Amino acid sequence: MAFSFYRGEIQYAVLLAAGIAAVAFVPAAVAVTQDVVHPGLRAVSLSLCVIIQHVLGSAMGPPAIGALSDAFGLEKAMVFLPLFALLAGILFFIASFFYDSDARRVEEMETL
């Protein structure tokens, strides 16, 4: 929205709100990774969650948007960003169907 419809201070406010909302999923993603793994593997689960988030988002995002920017211009490249957020939302939605059964299996595991 900020690059397609708004300019000036409103554009800045929309970008700021989008930046805050973009990381709003992190607490839920971390909580889920802790709920569906054996208690002895929770530290490994959290570490892998953070590493994957940064490898796929923090590391690959700028080169991908840079390539799109080179091909189409910066404003058009930034319009692609919500598509990645939509994809992530779809994947979280699909994963939600497996949460209950995965959490139930963890509850049944024996802890040492």
MDAnalysis code that builds the backbone (N, CA, C; Angstrom):
import MDAnalysis as mda
import numpy as np

u = mda.Universe.empty(336, n_residues=112, atom_resindex=np.repeat(np.arange(112), 3), trajectory=True)
u.add_TopologyAttr("name", ["N", "CA", "C"] * 112)
u.add_TopologyAttr("resid", np.arange(1, 113))
u.add_TopologyAttr("resname", ["MET", "ALA", "PHE", "SER", "PHE", "TYR", "ARG", "GLY", "GLU", "ILE", "GLN", "TYR", "ALA", "VAL", "LEU", "LEU", "ALA", "ALA", "GLY", "ILE", "ALA", "ALA", "VAL", "ALA", "PHE", "VAL", "PRO", "ALA", "ALA", "VAL", "ALA", "VAL", "THR", "GLN", "ASP", "VAL", "VAL", "HIS", "PRO", "GLY", "LEU", "ARG", "ALA", "VAL", "SER", "LEU", "SER", "LEU", "CYS", "VAL", "ILE", "ILE", "GLN", "HIS", "VAL", "LEU", "GLY", "SER", "ALA", "MET", "GLY", "PRO", "PRO", "ALA", "ILE", "GLY", "ALA", "LEU", "SER", "ASP", "ALA", "PHE", "GLY", "LEU", "GLU", "LYS", "ALA", "MET", "VAL", "PHE", "LEU", "PRO", "LEU", "PHE", "ALA", "LEU", "LEU", "ALA", "GLY", "ILE", "LEU", "PHE", "PHE", "ILE", "ALA", "SER", "PHE", "PHE", "TYR", "ASP", "SER", "ASP", "ALA", "ARG", "ARG", "VAL", "GLU", "GLU", "MET", "GLU", "THR", "LEU"])
u.atoms.positions = np.array([
    [0.826, -1.193, 0.000],
    [0.000, 0.000, 0.000],
    [0.869, 1.255, 0.000],
    [1.965, 1.210, 0.771],
    [2.782, 2.412, 0.895],
    [3.400, 2.819, -0.433],
    [3.752, 1.869, -1.269],
    [4.398, 2.211, -2.531],
    [3.411, 2.398, -3.674],
    [2.196, 1.897, -3.503],
    [1.221, 1.997, -4.581],
    [0.279, 3.190, -4.438],
    [-0.083, 3.533, -3.197],
    [-1.145, 4.521, -3.012],
    [-0.736, 5.774, -2.246],
    [0.280, 5.685, -1.401],
    [0.577, 6.797, -0.501],
    [1.935, 7.410, -0.789],
    [2.095, 8.650, -0.394],
    [3.362, 9.371, -0.491],
    [3.523, 10.233, 0.768],
    [4.753, 10.565, 1.092],
    [5.020, 11.475, 2.204],
    [4.876, 10.821, 3.566],
    [4.321, 11.560, 4.510],
    [4.218, 11.096, 5.894],
    [3.310, 9.883, 6.044],
    [2.257, 9.824, 5.261],
    [1.356, 8.663, 5.330],
    [2.094, 7.412, 4.863],
    [2.913, 7.553, 3.833],
    [3.709, 6.429, 3.353],
    [4.644, 5.940, 4.457],
    [5.282, 6.868, 5.154],
    [6.184, 6.501, 6.248],
    [5.424, 5.774, 7.363],
    [4.245, 6.256, 7.714],
    [3.444, 5.617, 8.767],
    [3.022, 4.205, 8.369],
    [2.642, 4.026, 7.119],
    [2.243, 2.698, 6.646],
    [3.441, 1.752, 6.664],
    [4.606, 2.243, 6.231],
    [5.815, 1.413, 6.268],
    [6.198, 1.050, 7.697],
    [6.066, 1.983, 8.614],
    [6.363, 1.717, 10.022],
    [5.413, 0.664, 10.590],
    [4.127, 0.807, 10.310],
    [3.143, -0.175, 10.777],
    [3.401, -1.548, 10.163],
    [3.770, -1.577, 8.894],
    [4.063, -2.856, 8.233],
    [5.306, -3.499, 8.837],
    [6.302, -2.699, 9.175],
    [7.510, -3.234, 9.804],
    [7.233, -3.850, 11.156],
    [6.351, -3.225, 11.914],
    [5.975, -3.771, 13.223],
    [5.152, -5.040, 13.037],
    [4.205, -5.004, 12.116],
    [3.350, -6.171, 11.886],
    [4.131, -7.346, 11.293],
    [5.202, -7.051, 10.571],
    [5.966, -8.110, 9.910],
    [6.620, -9.056, 10.903],
    [6.927, -8.571, 12.090],
    [7.557, -9.435, 13.091],
    [6.566, -9.903, 14.155],
    [5.301, -9.625, 13.964],
    [4.292, -10.005, 14.953],
    [4.096, -11.516, 15.042],
    [4.474, -12.250, 14.004],
    [4.307, -13.702, 14.007],
    [5.360, -14.411, 14.852],
    [6.459, -13.739, 15.160],
    [7.599, -14.395, 15.798],
    [7.228, -15.047, 17.136],
    [6.545, -14.365, 18.063],
    [6.212, -15.051, 19.329],
    [5.374, -16.309, 19.131],
    [4.426, -16.267, 18.207],
    [3.584, -17.445, 17.960],
    [4.400, -18.573, 17.345],
    [5.280, -18.237, 16.409],
    [6.105, -19.273, 15.778],
    [7.030, -19.921, 16.798],
    [7.603, -19.124, 17.668],
    [8.489, -19.667, 18.699],
    [7.697, -20.526, 19.681],
    [6.523, -20.071, 20.090],
    [5.710, -20.848, 21.025],
    [5.315, -22.193, 20.435],
    [4.938, -22.200, 19.177],
    [4.552, -23.457, 18.531],
    [5.736, -24.402, 18.447],
    [6.909, -23.891, 18.107],
    [8.058, -24.787, 18.016],
    [8.378, -25.400, 19.371],
    [8.069, -24.707, 20.443],
    [8.329, -25.250, 21.771],
    [7.256, -26.252, 22.197],
    [6.043, -26.079, 21.695],
    [4.940, -26.967, 22.072],
    [4.997, -28.330, 21.391],
    [5.547, -28.407, 20.217],
    [5.430, -29.636, 19.431],
    [6.726, -30.440, 19.346],
    [7.662, -30.166, 20.246],
    [8.894, -30.955, 20.285],
    [9.098, -31.513, 21.687],
    [9.856, -32.576, 21.769],
    [10.203, -33.185, 23.048],
    [10.888, -32.139, 23.924],
    [10.563, -32.102, 25.221],
    [11.171, -31.101, 26.102],
    [12.700, -31.080, 26.060],
    [13.317, -32.202, 25.816],
    [14.769, -32.248, 25.749],
    [15.346, -31.629, 24.491],
    [14.487, -31.352, 23.510],
    [14.951, -30.782, 22.245],
    [14.479, -29.349, 22.015],
    [13.948, -28.728, 23.042],
    [13.389, -27.384, 22.857],
    [14.449, -26.347, 22.515],
    [15.617, -26.433, 23.099],
    [16.679, -25.479, 22.770],
    [17.107, -25.636, 21.315],
    [17.217, -26.878, 20.851],
    [17.581, -27.122, 19.458],
    [16.471, -26.609, 18.537],
    [15.229, -26.838, 18.925],
    [14.094, -26.384, 18.124],
    [14.094, -24.865, 17.985],
    [14.303, -24.163, 19.084],
    [14.320, -22.701, 19.034],
    [15.480, -22.218, 18.172],
    [16.635, -22.830, 18.330],
    [17.802, -22.434, 17.535],
    [17.541, -22.623, 16.049],
    [16.994, -23.763, 15.670],
    [16.692, -24.013, 14.259],
    [15.629, -23.057, 13.729],
    [14.644, -22.747, 14.559],
    [13.591, -21.805, 14.160],
    [14.195, -20.447, 13.830],
    [15.052, -19.947, 14.707],
    [15.671, -18.641, 14.499],
    [16.594, -18.668, 13.285],
    [17.383, -19.720, 13.155],
    [18.315, -19.812, 12.019],
    [17.551, -19.849, 10.701],
    [16.508, -20.647, 10.629],
    [15.738, -20.755, 9.384],
    [15.049, -19.429, 9.058],
    [14.496, -18.761, 10.085],
    [13.868, -17.467, 9.838],
    [14.876, -16.470, 9.266],
    [16.082, -16.478, 9.787],
    [17.073, -15.518, 9.309],
    [17.673, -15.922, 7.965],
    [17.864, -17.210, 7.745],
    [18.409, -17.641, 6.455],
    [17.406, -17.363, 5.344],
    [16.134, -17.668, 5.580],
    [15.132, -17.461, 4.542],
    [14.681, -16.013, 4.419],
    [14.640, -15.290, 5.529],
    [14.140, -13.919, 5.489],
    [15.227, -12.874, 5.485],
    [16.016, -12.851, 6.524],
    [17.018, -11.796, 6.665],
    [18.121, -11.896, 5.626],
    [18.535, -13.100, 5.294],
    [19.653, -13.259, 4.361],
    [19.208, -13.272, 2.906],
    [18.096, -13.920, 2.609],
    [17.679, -14.054, 1.212],
    [16.757, -12.928, 0.752],
    [16.122, -12.246, 1.691],
    [15.187, -11.181, 1.324],
    [15.816, -10.041, 0.539],
    [16.874, -9.423, 1.072],
    [17.472, -8.299, 0.334],
    [17.985, -8.659, -1.064],
    [18.686, -9.794, -1.250],
    [19.098, -10.111, -2.626],
    [17.912, -10.372, -3.558],
    [16.874, -11.005, -3.036],
    [15.704, -11.281, -3.875],
    [15.011, -9.981, -4.282],
    [14.801, -9.085, -3.324],
    [14.169, -7.804, -3.646],
    [15.093, -6.967, -4.510],
    [16.415, -7.069, -4.281],
    [17.373, -6.361, -5.133],
    [17.303, -6.821, -6.573],
    [17.183, -8.127, -6.775],
    [17.068, -8.655, -8.138],
    [15.775, -8.183, -8.792],
    [14.684, -8.210, -8.032],
    [13.416, -7.711, -8.561],
    [13.510, -6.211, -8.851],
    [14.210, -5.491, -7.970],
    [14.388, -4.055, -8.173],
    [15.179, -3.766, -9.441],
    [16.219, -4.547, -9.689],
    [17.000, -4.370, -10.913],
    [16.148, -4.621, -12.155],
    [15.245, -5.581, -12.042],
    [14.420, -5.943, -13.198],
    [13.230, -5.007, -13.403],
    [12.591, -4.582, -12.292],
    [11.330, -3.847, -12.421],
    [11.338, -2.463, -11.787],
    [12.362, -2.112, -11.015],
    [12.378, -0.856, -10.272],
    [12.021, -1.125, -8.811],
    [12.478, -0.251, -7.927],
    [12.317, -0.475, -6.488],
    [10.861, -0.498, -6.047],
    [10.064, 0.449, -6.529],
    [8.667, 0.494, -6.084],
    [7.906, -0.763, -6.482],
    [8.109, -1.241, -7.676],
    [7.428, -2.470, -8.106],
    [7.969, -3.680, -7.348],
    [9.259, -3.687, -7.067],
    [9.846, -4.799, -6.311],
    [9.258, -4.873, -4.906],
    [9.059, -3.729, -4.281],
    [8.512, -3.720, -2.921],
    [7.049, -4.168, -2.892],
    [6.371, -4.071, -4.011],
    [4.986, -4.535, -4.087],
    [4.923, -6.058, -3.977],
    [6.019, -6.757, -4.317],
    [6.054, -8.214, -4.218],
    [6.129, -8.697, -2.769],
    [6.577, -7.867, -1.845],
    [6.761, -8.299, -0.461],
    [5.501, -8.878, 0.179],
    [4.334, -8.273, -0.002],
    [3.139, -8.885, 0.605],
    [2.845, -10.289, 0.092],
    [3.305, -10.614, -1.098],
    [3.093, -11.973, -1.603],
    [3.856, -12.996, -0.765],
    [5.057, -12.627, -0.317],
    [5.815, -13.521, 0.558],
    [5.119, -13.666, 1.914],
    [4.562, -12.572, 2.415],
    [3.813, -12.631, 3.672],
    [2.561, -13.493, 3.509],
    [1.907, -13.378, 2.374],
    [0.731, -14.216, 2.099],
    [1.118, -15.686, 2.047],
    [2.223, -15.996, 1.395],
    [2.706, -17.378, 1.346],
    [2.984, -17.896, 2.753],
    [3.643, -17.093, 3.571],
    [3.918, -17.504, 4.950],
    [2.615, -17.734, 5.714],
    [1.639, -16.863, 5.516],
    [0.346, -17.034, 6.184],
    [-0.348, -18.315, 5.758],
    [-0.283, -18.626, 4.478],
    [-0.881, -19.870, 3.984],
    [-0.190, -21.077, 4.597],
    [1.140, -21.036, 4.673],
    [1.872, -22.155, 5.267],
    [1.558, -22.300, 6.756],
    [1.439, -21.181, 7.483],
    [1.036, -21.255, 8.889],
    [-0.371, -21.833, 9.019],
    [-1.273, -21.439, 8.117],
    [-2.640, -21.962, 8.154],
    [-2.650, -23.468, 7.927],
    [-1.902, -23.936, 6.945],
    [-1.820, -25.379, 6.684],
    [-1.240, -26.099, 7.894],
    [-0.193, -25.531, 8.488],
    [0.431, -26.157, 9.655],
    [-0.516, -26.217, 10.841],
    [-1.464, -25.286, 10.922],
    [-2.390, -25.277, 12.055],
    [-3.240, -26.541, 12.121],
    [-3.443, -27.198, 10.994],
    [-4.221, -28.431, 10.984],
    [-3.475, -29.592, 11.641],
    [-2.178, -29.487, 11.766],
    [-1.358, -30.544, 12.342],
    [-0.955, -30.266, 13.790],
    [-1.252, -29.071, 14.284],
    [-0.789, -28.678, 15.615],
    [-1.334, -29.579, 16.715],
    [-2.630, -29.812, 16.745],
    [-3.219, -30.603, 17.828],
    [-2.640, -32.009, 17.888],
    [-2.531, -32.664, 16.756],
    [-2.001, -34.032, 16.771],
    [-0.522, -34.043, 17.158],
    [0.241, -33.059, 16.710],
    [1.653, -32.990, 17.081],
    [1.825, -32.704, 18.573],
    [1.037, -31.782, 19.104],
    [1.123, -31.453, 20.539],
    [0.690, -32.651, 21.390],
    [-0.317, -33.386, 20.932],
    [-0.776, -34.563, 21.668],
    [0.320, -35.626, 21.746],
    [1.037, -35.815, 20.648],
    [2.139, -36.786, 20.650],
    [3.227, -36.393, 21.632],
    [3.506, -35.115, 21.759],
    [4.534, -34.657, 22.700],
    [4.081, -34.913, 24.137],
    [2.808, -34.701, 24.406],
    [2.285, -34.943, 25.757],
    [2.422, -36.407, 26.146],
    [2.336, -37.306, 25.181],
    [2.420, -38.731, 25.454],
    [3.853, -39.237, 25.607],
    [4.836, -38.432, 25.235],
    [6.239, -38.851, 25.334],
    [6.692, -38.867, 26.789],
    [7.590, -39.763, 27.054],
    [8.175, -39.820, 28.387],
    [9.357, -38.870, 28.466],
    [9.466, -38.181, 29.602],
    [10.635, -37.333, 29.821],
    [11.555, -38.028, 30.798],
    [12.836, -37.811, 30.641],
    [13.806, -38.462, 31.500],
    [14.171, -37.595, 32.669],
])
